[in-house]
Amino acid sequence: MYYSKRKLAGVLVLLLVLSSLSMLGATPENHERNQVLENYLQQETELSDTPNRLNPEDFTTWDPDKEYRVIVQLTGDAAIEESKDMDEKYHELPAGIRKNLERGILGEQQGIIKMLERRGFDIEVLHNYIVGINGFSALAKGHEIEALKEVPQVKDVFISNEYERPDPTPEMEFTHGMIGSEAVWSELGYQGEGMVVAVVDTGIQWTHPDFNPDYEDYDLVVDEAHIDELELVGEYKTPKVVYGYNYFDNQQTVEDMNGNHGQHVAGTVAADGEIRGVAPKAQLVDIQVFSEDPETPSTSDDIYLRGIEDALKIGVDAVNMSLGAVASFYQPNSAVDEMITNAREDGVVFAISAGNSAYSTDGIGFPWRENPDVGLVGAPSLNKDSISVASMDNVATLNNYLTYEIDGEEIQAPYTPAGPFYIPDVLEEEEYVYAGLGGVEEDYIEADLEPQNDFEGLDLEGKVALISRGKFPFTAKIMNAQEAGAKAVIIFNNDGTNELINMQYPDNGEIPAMFIGSEPGSELAELEEPITLNFPDGTIEAPNPTAGEMSAFTSWGTTPTLDMKPEVTAPGGMIYSTLLDGQYGSMSGTSMAAPHVAGSTALVQQYLLNEGMDREDVAEMSKIRHMNTADPIEDPFGNLYSPRRQGAGMIRPDKAIMSPVTVVNEYDGEAKVQLRDFEEEEFTMTLEATNHSEEAVTYDVEVDVIVDELIAVLMWQWMDSAPLVDAVVTGDEEVTIEPGATETVTVTVDISEAKIPAFHPSLGYEEYPVVDYPNLFVEGFIRLIDQDDVDGGGGLDLVVPYVGFYGDWAGENSPRVLDGFDYYGEASVFGNGVLVDQDGFILGFDPEYEDEGLIDRIAISPGNEDARYMAIPVFSMMRNAAKIEFRALNEDGEVVREIHTEEWLRKSFANNPGYYIEEFGWDGMDDEGNIVEDGQYYYEIAALPHYEDAVWQTKQISLLVDTKAPVAEEVQYDQDAKELSWTVSDEGVGPVYMELRVDGEVYEDFIAREQEYVIEDFEFRPNQKVEIMIEDYAGNEGVYELSPSLMRGNRPPHSFQPNPGRGRGRN
């Protein structure tokens, strides 16, 4: 990565501070943070060479002639909307009524599709949506999308979001205690009986023993007859997995043989055997939306919407969606939004993973204070009626293990496997050989270490190689052992802890590999005589070093419009659940957290229905209760995690069922407060608390006010939260709610004297006044503490999270949308930002100065296909843009060309560092299709943040239009001295490259400047063709052919001839 000079300078300054002062007055917390910071900063100082050409494959691209999967939303109502007046859940309507509704809508759609064909639209219809939304999906060319939107019967057209096949990090045994589900089963008597949960994922292998219980205590609300009567594309499977279909491949096979993701998720929801899901007596609907083909790694909105339609027909109570598109927009009334909202009004809860992308600069660096919009929470969890789920790490893990015996004592060592092997099936009693760091000479040389081969002289044939972690990649160690004849590899931790990590496995690996802790590994390595290792079938408990912490990968909020997402947290790190072929194993991801919530909502919905609540209210109340009764989570330093990371906190279905009171925001009835942006120095929040019980309840009111902690000196965000110093809270301190009554709770937060804590590597902490550093999140939790159990920790406390942005989110002083253009000397996070030509070469690049002064050398030569005739922006985005416009301006700032308008561009992040789209480029033409005159122009990018009343942000880049080639003048040849000389001049941007050619071959090349050039010892023969070629920054080439008359000492008239064409790739 190429880092900006500003960033590098700051890094070096802070490294000096760390190295000279970091131990002054150090506390354990300071020392730990210093170590993290120093490790990060050391990596940041490693600069790479500046490239002269950018590869479009490294960036997001767009092709107007490419076919895109789109969802065409029509203006008519969906069947589920037309049925609202009938006071019944859609699937409970008489079959005849349902079929009539569906036939009528389908007929209208077919008429609209025929009309579109008559109008010349070249689209291929894929699926019709009738129940949850009214519309269809299709393949359409990029340039047809806007035209489709203009058709009167079309409500809107959306490009279908793409979702990568989930790839969790490869624990359910301990999570029931974390969320209280066991108490719901045993004490409250709810296990999901009569509830149906759809799993939208990679497929369920319904033959697994844990999906085939005895059904003695089941309430089988969906049976084979019900499925047959619906005439769906899929089939009835078992009383547990009542239905399944592969909606991607359009086939009945629903077992994802390329992975275990859907199988693992389904087990977390409702397994009922060796392990038990959160709602073990619930039935499952298998909606497979990923292909069986491993070469097809993604799915899209239009595919899963089709499956959800069928799930609604079946009558599911909850839908689990462990998938997501990073850094998405919330678009009210879009096809996905309407589907989820209509389903929620029909009593269906959607539990959707928030994503596994952390924050936008994760993997690149700490976010800068001036760029606070780092949330990457993904669609479709942004829908206001869904529950967006974050992940917390499990308290312990279940792992396979190996055993060995020392002095008659059996020792068990848990391991994490790597590679496509179930290790107890392939290893039994095995000998091992210690092979040090597992490196060969090449590895040591690459690591700048004295070359050696750790396998030299070792007999590894048919034995297990024991290797220490460190110095070299896991993949190298595994392959080295494999090539040395080992039948398996054990790598042990080298940091003194027994922490287990997941290793990357090499593509060419053919032997099993596993990772064990430092203690057993070191013990085995130090034995003088190796002993036998055994690999039994089964698991043991292993401690999790990050137990109870928010998972590092869990995606942050907010949405681009300051909506609070995620909303709750559930266990998602190291979750043990069902795998294919009757097996069990551990995975990590918000994909594992969402099914905890899906199962939990099934329990809470079961309770609410048993209490007689109307179905249309059940879904909304289930969400409110889950948020109200969540337990806010603290980090290892005792500070609350941000609501933008954890939502309301860890779900507690037991408390959600038992709580006598619910509390919502007075403004919108949500169980959260979304303050949006504000510039006042105080804000007030009013809640409404309703008592659903027959006894009065009294609560103490407490308010936590937190803020993002900063890193002093550089003013980076630490990505930890801390209390906002000197924030003053006033308002209600206690509230009593009588049976059946609703009371208001009002609190006011004053931040006029508040200060932001900033960690300093040597001074501990500094504080910065909030009013001097606006544009930051002020957030926290309003807590209602149950007075019946203030000290015991077992009370039914309630919580309402709140998030606000003090400052200007999308106005004149808002954080920037575009990242700085690094190549032009601007501060940049992603290190991109430049104009390139049609071949990706950087405009203005100079082989001597590289990007120094680049901004003054940007030029194009329109109409000359052998020159640089295009200026294409390559840029990164710090924030999502609802709309972005590209235009060319003349020297007076007047628009000469409206180049392109694009909607819904997402912010950049580590795996999507920027945009490189040829459609955004300028070819030097005006709006009439004429080449503009030579002279000064500006390339302008205007971006509109996605927010109400947002203000456009503009960026202008200076560039020249230059169609004139450089000139060689005063060309002379001194035959006696054998010297050839000339001078170079250029009316435009200036020369950059030059060649002296003899008979078509390059004799010498130069970096060209406007000056005199002399070639010594050059022999000019009459029969030679000698040319001087000069190229300028716009790619214009001039060629001067030397005349034989120069040999007689005369100076003929200049025979310089501009010649379009440039030596591509020279700069």
N, C-alpha and C positions, 0 to 999 in steps of 0.2 A: 504494500500500500504506500502511495506517495502522500506524505503528511505535509500540511501547510507549514510555512515558516513560522507563523505565529504560534501554532501548536507546539512545534519543536522547541522554540525558544522558551515557552512556558514550562515545558517538560524539563529542560535542562536547568532552569532556575530552581524548580522545586526539588530536583535531584540534589542540587547543591545544599538546599535547606535540609533535606533529609540526612545527607551524609555528614553534615557538620553539627546539626542541632538536635537530631531526632531523639537522642537519649536523655536530653535535659528534662528532668522532672517527669520521666515516662511513667505512666500507669499501665497495668496489664491491658486495659482496653486500648490505650494509645499505642502500645507496642504492637498489638495485634493489627490495628488499622494501619500503622506505619508499614508493617510487613506487606500487607495487601497492596498498599499504595506503591511501595518501592518496586515490588515485583511487576506491577502493571507499567510503571513509568520506564523501567529498564527495557521492556518490550517496545514501548512507544518510540524510543530513540533510534530504532533500526530503520533507516531510510532506504528505499529502493531507488533505482535510476528512474529518471523521468522518461516515459515512453514517448515516441513521436507519432504513434498511431494507436487508435483505440479500436477494440474488437466489439462489433455490435452484439455478439453473443454474450458479452459480459453485462449487458444492460437489457432493460425492457424495451421491446420493439413493437411496432404496429404496422399492419399492411392492409390498406383499404381494399385490396383485391382478394384478401384471404377470407375464407368462410369462418364465421363465428357462430357458436351456439348462442341463440338468443331466446328470450321468453317474451312473447307478444301478449300483452295484457289487454283484454277487450273491455269495453265500457259496461257491458251487462253484468248482472249479479251472478255469483256462483250459486250452486244448489244449496249449499249450507246457509247462505245468506237468505235465500228465498224461503227457507224452512224455519227461520227464527220466530215467525209469528205463530208457529204451530206448537210452541211450548214443549217440544220434545228434543232429546238429543238426536242428531241426524240419523245415526245408525238404528235408532229405535222407531223411526217412522215406518209405516207399513211399506212393504216391498213395492207395491204398485205405485204409491206416491213417489217413492225414491226414483223408480225407473222412469216415470213420466217426466220428472224434473230433469233428469240426466239426458233423456232423449231430446227434450226440447232445446236444451243448451247446446248439445252436440250438433243438432241440425242448424242452429244459428251460426255456429262456428264454421261448419262446412260451407255455408253460403258465403261467409266473409272470405274464406280461403280461396274459393273459386273467383270471387271478385278481384282479389289481389293478383291472381294468375292472369286474369283478363287485362289488368292494368300493366302487365309486363314485369311484375316482381319475380325474380328468379330465386325462389326459396324452396327448401325441402322441409316439409312439416314432419316433425319427429313424434311428438306426443300431444294429446289433448288433455286439458285440465278442466274439470267440470265441477267437482265437489268443493274443494277448498278455495279455488280461484277460478275465474273464467278467462281462459286463454289457451295458448298452445306454444310449444317450443319448436324451433326450426333452425336450419342452417341458412345463414344469410351472409352475403358479402358485406364487408365493412362499410362500403359507400352506400348501401341500401338502408342502413339502419335509420338514419335521419328521415329518409323519405317515408319509411313505414310509420314513423311517429306522426306524420301529417295526415294519415288516413283517419277520417272522422270516427269510424268504429273502433279505432285503436286507442286505448287509454295511455299506454306507454310501452316502450320496448327497452329491455335490459339485456346487456351482454351477460350471459350466465357466468357467475363466479366459478372459478376452478378451485378444487380442493385436492391437495396432494394426499396420496394414500397414507394413512396414519402410520408413523414409524416410531412407536414409543421406545423408550429405553428399557430393554429387557433386564406389590408383594401382597388375602382379604382378612387374613387370620386375625389381625390386631385392630382393624379399623372399626369394628363394631363397638369396642370400648371407647374409641375416640369420639364417635358421633352419638352413642347412646341407643343404637338400634336393638341391642339385646334386651334392654329394658322395655322397649316397645313390644317386643315379642312376649316376654315372660310376665311383665307387670301390667301392661295395658291390653294385651291380647290381640294385637294386630300384626299379621305377617304377610299382608298383601292379598288375602283371600278375596276373590271376586274382582281383582284388578288386572288390567292388561297393559303391558308396556311394549311399545315398538322400539326396536333397536335398529337404527339407521346406520349401517356400518359395512364391514367387509364380509359378513356372513356368519352363521352359527352352525356348528356341527351338532345337530340335535341328538345324535346317538351317544353323546358323552353321558356317563353314568349320572352326573349331577343334574342333567336335564331329563332324567327318567326316574322320578321318585315313585312312591306307591300311591300317591294321589288321595290318600285316606282323608286328609283334612282340607282338601282343595274345594273351592267353589268354582267349578268350571263353567264360567259364563259364556265362553266361546267353545263350541264343539264343531265336529266335522260337518254336521248338517248346516250350521250357520255359514261356514265358509263356502260350502257347495252352492247354497242359495244365492250368494253374492256374485257368482260367476266371474271371479277375479282371474288374473293371468297366472297367479301362483297356486300352490296346493296346500291342503291341510297336511301337517307333519305328525304331531303327537299332541296329547292333552297339555303338555307343557309348552312346546314351541308350536303354536296352533297354526302358523302360516309361514310360508317362506317363498321368496322369489328373487332371482338375480335380475334387477332392473337395468343393470348396465349391459350385460351380455344377452338379455332376453332369454333366459333359460331357467329350468327348474332347479338346477344344481346350485345350492346356496352355501356350500362349504368353501371357505377361502383357503385353498391349499397352499397359497403363497405367504401366509402369515396367520397370526393368532389374534389379531386385534379385535375383531367382532366377537370372537369366542370368549376372550378375556373380559370384554365389556359386558356381555350377556351374563356371565357368571357373577360379576359384581352386582348386577341388578337383581338376579333372581335364581342363582344356583341353589339347589336343595339336595345336598348329598354330603360328600366328605367336607366340602366347604359350603357355606350358606351365604347367599347374596343378601342385600339389605332388605328386600321384600321376597323372601324365599318361596312363598305360596302364590306369587303372581304368575300369570301366563305371559308368554312372550310372542311377539310378532317379528319375524326376521325380514327386514328390508335391506337386501344387499345392494349397495350402490357403487361398488368398486368391481373392476373386471377381474376375472380369473387369470387374465393374461398379465404376467409380471412386467411386460414391456409397456403396459398402459397404466401409468402410475397415479392417475387422478380421476376425479369425477366432477360433476358440476350441478348447479342448482336445478336445472331442468330434469335431471335424472332422479334426484331424491324427492323432488316435489311430486313426481308421479307415484313414488312409493308411499309418500305421506297421504296422498289421496286415497289409496287403498286402505291404509291404516285407519283413516277416518271412517271409511265404510264398514270396517270390521268393528269399530267402536272402542278404540284404545283409550286409556285414561292418561297415559303419559308417553312421551316420545323422547328417547335419548339420541342425541346427535353429537358424537365425539369426533367432530371434524370442524374445520374452520379455514377462512381465508384471512390472511394477516392484514392488519391495518385497514380495515374495511370502513365503509360509510354506512350510516343508518339512513335509509331512504324510505320515509313513511309512504305507505300506499304502494310500494313496489310489490311485485308478485310474491316474493318470499315473505315480505311483511304482512301482506293480506292473508296469506295462507296460515301463518302462525297466529295472527290475531283472530281470524275466523275460527280456528280450531280452539283457541283459548276460550272464546265465547261459547263454544260447544262443550266446554268442560275438560279440555285437554291441556296438560302442562308440558312444556318443552324444557328439558334440561340440556344445555348446550355448553360444550367446553369453550373456555375463553381463549385458549391458544397456548402454544408452547414457545413463544418467541421473545419472552421477557420484555425488553424495551428497545427502542429503535436503534440505539448505538451500542447495544450489547454485542460484544465481539469486536467492537471498533474502539471504544473508549468510554469514559464517563461522559454523560451529557453536560453541555455547557449550561450555565444558569440562564443565559438569555434564550435558550431553546428548550422551554419546559414541556413542549408537546411531544412526549416520547412514547405515548401509549400505542400498543400494537394489538389490542383486543380485537378478535376476529368475528366476522359474520359467519353464520347467521345469529350468533348470540347477542347481537346489538339490538334485535327487535325488542321493543319495550315490554312485550308480554311474555318473553322467554325468561328463563333464569340462566344467567351467564355465570359459569362456575370456574373458580380458580383452584389451584392445587397446593396442598400442604404435604410435607413428607411424613411418611408413616413412622410410628414410634419404634417399630422393630421390623425385621424382615424374616421371611422363611427361605432358607437356602438349602440346596443339596450340599452334601459335605463329604469329605474324605476322612479316613481314620488311620491312625498308626499307633504303635505301642512302644512305650519307653519305660523300662523298669517295671514291667507288668501292668502299667496303667494305660488304658486306652484313651487316646486324645482325639477329639473331633474338631475338625477345621472346616467351617463353612466356606463355600466358594461361589463365585459368579462365573457362569460358563460363557464362552465365546465360540462362535461357529455353529454349524447346523447339526449338532450332535446332542443326543441325550446321554450324558456321560456315563451314568450307571449301566447303560446298555452296551457300551463299547469298551469300558475299562473294568477290571475286576481286582485281582491281586497283582500289583505292578512294582517293579524295581524302579528307582529313580537315580539320576546322576545330576549333581550340582554343576551348573555351567556358568557361574558368575553372572555377568551382566548380559550374557547371551549375544554378544557382538562378534562380528568378524572384522577383518582389517579395514574394509571399506567404511564400516560404521564408525570406527574410531577416527579414521582420517576425516570423515565428514563432520565429526564432533570436535575437531581440532585436538585430538588426544593421541598419545603415543600408540601407534598401530599394534594390535595384537589380535589373536583369534582365540576366543574363550572356549571353543570346541576342540581345539588342537589336543590330540592325545586322549580324548575321551571316547569311550565305547558307548554310544547311545542307541545302537541298533536294537529295536524292540523295547526300549526303555522310555521312561518319562523324564524329560528335561526339566530341572528345577532352576529357575532364573530369577534374579533380583530385578525389580523395577528400577528404571532410571537410565539416563543418558540417551537411550535409543527408543524409537517408536515400538509400540507393542507389535505392530505388523512385521517389523524387521526381525524382532526376537523370535516370533512364531515361525517365520519362514526360514530363518537360520537353523532353528532346531529341526524343522522338517527336513531340510536339506542334509543335516547331519545324521539322519536316520531315526530320530526320535519318533515314538508312536503317539506322544501327547506332550503338552507343555503346561507347566504350572509356573505362573509368575506371582511373586509375593511382594507385598508393599514394602517400601524402603524408608517410610517416614516415621517408623516407630509405633504406628497405630494399626489396629485391625480393621480399618475402614475398607470396605469392599467396593470396587469400582467396576464399571462395565468397559471392557476393552474393545477396541476396534479389531475386527478380524480381517486378515488379508484376502483379497479376491481369489488368490490361487491357493488358499489354505486347504489342506486335505487331512489334517489331524486335529483332534480336540484340544482346546486350550481352556484354561481356567485361571482365576485370580483369587489368591488367599491373603490373609492378613499377615502383618509383619512378624507377630510372635511365632506362629507355627512355621512360617517360612524360614525365619532365621534359625529356629531350633533344628530344622531338618538340614539346613545348609551347614551347620556347625558340627554335625555328627561325623565322627571319624569313619564309621562304617555305615553306609546307607542301609536303611531298613525297608520293609515292604509297606506299600500304601494300599489301602482298600477303598473302594468307591461304592458304598451301599446305595440301594434305592431308598429314597425318603428324604425328609427335610429336618432341619433343626433351626431354632430361633437364633438370630444374630442381631446385635445392637445396631441401631441406625445412628451414625454420628450427627445427622442433621434432623433428628426426630423432633417433630413439633414445629419445625420452621417452615415458612413459606418456601415452596419449591423454587429453586433458582430460575427454572425455565418458565414459570407461569407468567402469562402475558399481563402487562399493566394496562389500565385504562388511563384517561377516559376515552370516550368516543370523540371524533372531531367536533361534535356539537356540545361537548361538556356533559353528556349523559354519563351517569355512574354505571360503568360496567368494568369488571365483573361485579356480581351482587352478593355471592356467597362463596365460601371455600369448603372443599371436602378433601379427604385423603386422596392423593394422586401420585405420590412418590413412593416407589417400591411397594406395589400392591400385588398380593398373591391371589390368583384366580385361575379359572379353567383355561386349558389349552386344548389343542386338537389331539385326537387319538387317545382320549381319556387321561391326558396328562394335566399337570398344574405347573404354574410358574409365575414369575414376578415381572411386572412392567411398570413404567413410570410415564406420567403425562397428565395434562388436564383431561385427556381422553379417559383416564382411569378415575378422575374426580367426578365428572359429569354423571356416570352411572350410579354413584353413591346418591346423588341428588335425585335422579330418576326413581331409584328404589325408595328413597325417603319420601318423595312426593306421593308415591303409591300408598305408603302407610298413612300419611296424613290425609290424603283424599278418602281413603277407606274410613278413617275416623269421622271426617266431616259428613260423608254420605250416611254413615250410621247415625249421626246426630240429626239427620233430616235436612241438611242444607241442599238448596236447589243446585242442580248440576252446573248451571251457567255461572254460579258464584264460587264453585269449589276450586277451580284453577287459580283464580285471583287470590282467594283466601289462603290457599296452600302456600303461594309465594310469600304473602305478607307474613304468615306465621314462621316460615323458614328464615326470613330475614330478621324478624323481631327477636327470635330466640337464639340466634347465632351467638357464639362466644368469640368476641374480638381476640385476635392472636397477637402476642408480643414477640419481638425478636430476641436474640440471645443477650442483648444489652438491656432488656427490660422495657423497651419502647414499643409502642403499638405500630404495627405495620399500617401503611397507608390504606385507606378504603379504596384507592385506585388499584391496589394490588390484591386485597383480601375481601373487598365488599364489606358486608356486615360482619363476617367472621366465619368460624367453623359451624356447619349445620348441626343442629341437635333435634332430631325428629321426636325424641321423647319430650323435650320441653315444648316443641311446636304443638304437640297434642295436648299437653297438660296446662299450658299457659291460660289463665282465665281472661287475660287482657291482650288486645292487639292495639298497636299504635301506628298512625300514619301521618304523613305530611298534610296539613290542612289544605294546602294549595291544590294538590293533584291526587291525593289519596294513595300515594306510593309510600312504601315502607323505607323511604330514603329521602334526603333533601338535596336537591340539585340547585345550588345557588347560582349557577352560571358565572358570568364575570361581573365584577362590581368594582367601583373606584372609591366608594365610601369607606370610612375607617371603622365602621361597625355594621353588623348585620343582625337581623332578628329572625328566628325560626319558631314557627308555631306548629305544634303537633296536636293531634286528636287521639286520645286514648279511650277505647271502648271496653267496658267490662261485660263479658259474655257469661259470667257465672252468677250464682245466687248469693254471693258474699262480697262485701266491700273489700277493696284492696288498696293499700297505701304504699307508695314508692317514694324514695329519695331521688332527686334529680341531680345527676352529675354530667358534666360536659368535658370531654377531652378536646383540646385544640392542638393540632400537630401541623408540622410543616416539613418540607424536604430539607434535610441537613446538607450543608454545603462543605466543600473542601476549600479551605482558605488559600490565599495566594492566587490560585488559578480560577477560583470561583466556579468550580465544577459541582455538579450534583452528586452526592455520595450514593444516592438511591437507597438511603435509609431515612426513616422519619424520626423526628424528635419533637418533644413539646415545644410549642411556640412560647418563647420566654416573655413574661409580663403581659400576656393576653389576659384580658379581664372579662369574666363571665358574670352576668347578672340575670335576674329573672326568677322563675319559680324554682324553689328548692325542694318542694314536696308536693305530691298530688295524691288525693284520695278519690277513687272512682267507686260510686255506689253500684249495686247490681243493675245491669241493663242500661247504665248511664254512660255518657260520653263527656269527658272533661278535656279542656285544652291545657297544653303545657307550652309556655313561652319562655325562650331564653334569648339573650342578646350577648354577642361577642364583640368586644372593643379591642381593636388591634392598633390603635393610634400610638401606643408606647411600646408595642411588641417588638421583639428582636429575634432574628434568625440565628440559630446556632451554627457555627462553622468550625469544623475540625481543622486544627492546625497541627502539623507534624511535630512541632517542638513546644508550642505554647499550650497545647491541650485544646481549648476552645476559645473562639472569638465570637462576638455577637454583632450583627448588622441590623440597624433599624429597618423594619418592614417598609415604612413609608419612603425610605430612600432606595429601596430595591423592589419596586413593584414587579408585576408579572410573575406571580408565584401562586402555587396552590395553598389555600388555607382550608383545612379539613379536619375531620375527627369523628367523634361519636357522641350522641346524646344517650345517656343511660338512665333507665328507670330501675333503681335497685330495690328489690323486694324487701320491705321492712320485716317480714316474717323470718327472714334468714339473712341478716346483714353480715354476720360473722362466719356462718357455717359453710358458705360457698355452695350451698345446695338450693338456694332460692331460685324462683322463676324470674330472673332479671330479664329486662327487655333492652333492646338497643336499636337506635336509628342512626345509620351512618350519614354523614353529610360531606359534600365536596363543593368548594367554591374556588374561583380564580380571582385573586386580588390584582386588578390591573386591567389591561385592554387585550381581550382574546382575539379580536378580529378587526379592530379599528385602525386608526392612524398610527398608533404606537404599539401595535401588536407584534408578537414574535414573527419572524420572517418565515415565509413559505419556502422560498428557494434557499438552498445551501449556497454558501459563498463560492464564487468561481476561483478555485484554488490556483489554476494556471495563470490567472491575472493578478495574483498577489493578495487575494481576499481571504479572510479567515474562513476555513472550510472544515467541516466535520468528516465528510466522506472523501475528500481529496479529489473530487471531480470538478466539473464546470469549465467548459471550453467549447469553442466552435471548431468543427472539423469539416473537411471537404467531403466530396461524394465517395471517396475511398477510405475515409476514416483517418486521414492524415491531419494532424493538428495545424490549423491555420496560424501562420506567423511563427511557427517553430523554427528555431535557428540552431544548427548543429554546434555553434560555439557558445551562444548564450542560453541555449535550451529555452526554458519558458521565461527567463528574465526579460522584462520589457516586451513580452509577447503582445500585450494589449495594443501596442503602437504599430504592429506589423500585420494585423489581420486584414486580408484582402482576398477578393475573388475576381475572376475574369469571366463574366457571363457570356454564354453562347459559344465558348471555346471548350469543346468536349475533351481536349487534351490538356487543359489547364485545370485550375481549381475553380470550377464554375458554381459550386454550391457552398453555402454556409449552413451547417447543420448543428444545432445545439446538443451538447451532451451535458446533462445536468442532474443534480440530486435535489431531493425535496425534503425539507425538515418537517413539513406538515402536509396533510391531505389538502387538495384543492378541488373545490366543487367545479371550477371552470378555469381553464388556462388558455390564453390567447397568444399567438405568435404573429408579429408583424414587422415590416421594414419601414423605417422612417428616413426622410432626407435630412440634410444638414440643418434645416429649419424646424425639425421635429414634426413635419407633416407626414401622414401615412401615405406611402407609395404602394404598399402591398399588404393586404390582409392575408396572411399566409395560411393560418389554420386555427381552428378553435377545438379544444378537446375538453371533455367533461370527465369528472371523477378520476383524477389521477392520485394515486396513493403515495404516501411518504416513503422515503427510502429507508432501508434497514440492511443489516449485514448481508442477507441473501438476495437482496434486490437493491443494489447500490445506486441505481439511477436509471435515466431514460436516454435512449439513443434511437430516435425515430425519424426516418428520412422525410416523412410527411411534414415535419416541423421545420424543414430546411428552406432557405431562400436561394433561388436560382438567379437572382439579379434582375428579375422581370418585375414590371409594375402590374397593376390590376388589369391593364388592357392587354397584357401579353407582350409588351415591348421591353427591350433591354434598356435599362436606365443608363443615363450618362455617367461617365467617369466622375468620381468625386467622393465626398464624405457621406456616409450613411450610418444608421444605427439599427442593430437587430434588437427588437424589444420583446421581452417576455412579461406578460401581465397575468398575475395569479390571484384568484379569489378564494379566500379561505371558506371552508364549509361551515357557515354560521349565519344566523339571522343578522341582516343589516351589515354584512361584512364589507370592508373597504378593499378595493383592488390594490395589490402591490405590484410595482413595476421594476424591471431591471433592463437597462440599456447597455449594449455592448457596441463600442465603436468599431466600424470596419470601412474599408475603402473598396470602391469598385475601380478596378485598374485593368484596362484591356491593352495597354501599350507595353511592348517588350523592352527590356534593357538594351543598351547600345554599346558596342565596342568602338572606340574612337582612337585616333592617333596611333593606328597600328603600324609598327615599324619592325624591320628585320635588318640587323647589322650582320652582313655575311662574314666579315672578317672576325668579329668577336663572337659570332654564332649566338647572338642574343635576339630574342623576340620580345617586343614590348607593346603594351596597349593600355588604354585607360577605359574605365567602365562608368557609364552614366545611366540614369533612369529617371524619367519624368514622374513616375508613380511611387509605389510603396517602397521600392528599393530592391536591389539584387540580393540573392542569398546563395546561389550555387553557380559554379562555372566549370566547364570542361575544355581542355585542349585536346582535340581529336586528330589523329593521323590515320588516314585511310579507314575511317570509320571506327577505329579503336581509341579508347581513352588513353592518351599519353600522360596526362596529369589532370587532377581535379582540385578545385579550390573552394573555400568559402568565399563568396563574392562580396565585395564592398565597392563603393564608388571611389576608386583610387587607381593608381598606376600598378601594372603587373609586368614583371620581367622574368623571362625564362632563359636561363643560361645554358650553354652547351647544347643548344638546339640546332640541329642541322636540317635545313629546309631544302629538299631536293625538288627539281622541276616536275618530276613525275608523281609527286605526292599530293594527296588531297588533305589540306590542313584546314581545320575549322576551329573557331572559338564559339562555344555555346554558352550563353548566359541566361539564367533563369531567375525570375523575381519571386517574391513571396506569394503572388497570385498564380504562379505556375506558368506565366507567359515566358516563352523562350525566344531568344534572338540568336541567330547563327551567322557568324562572319566567316566567309571563306577567303583564305589568303590567296592573293593573286601572285603568279610567278614573277610579275614585274617587281615585286618587293626585293627579289634577289639582286636586282641591278641598282638597288639603293634608292629607287624612286618611291614616292608616296602616291599611289593611285587614288582615285576617288574611292570613298568608302563603299565597299560592296556588302555592307551589313544588311541582312534580310531577316526580318522577324519570321519565325517559324513556329507555328503553334505546336505545342507538345512539350512535355516535360519528362525528365527521367523519374518515373514514379518510384517512390520509396526511398529517395536519397536523403530526405530530411528526417 
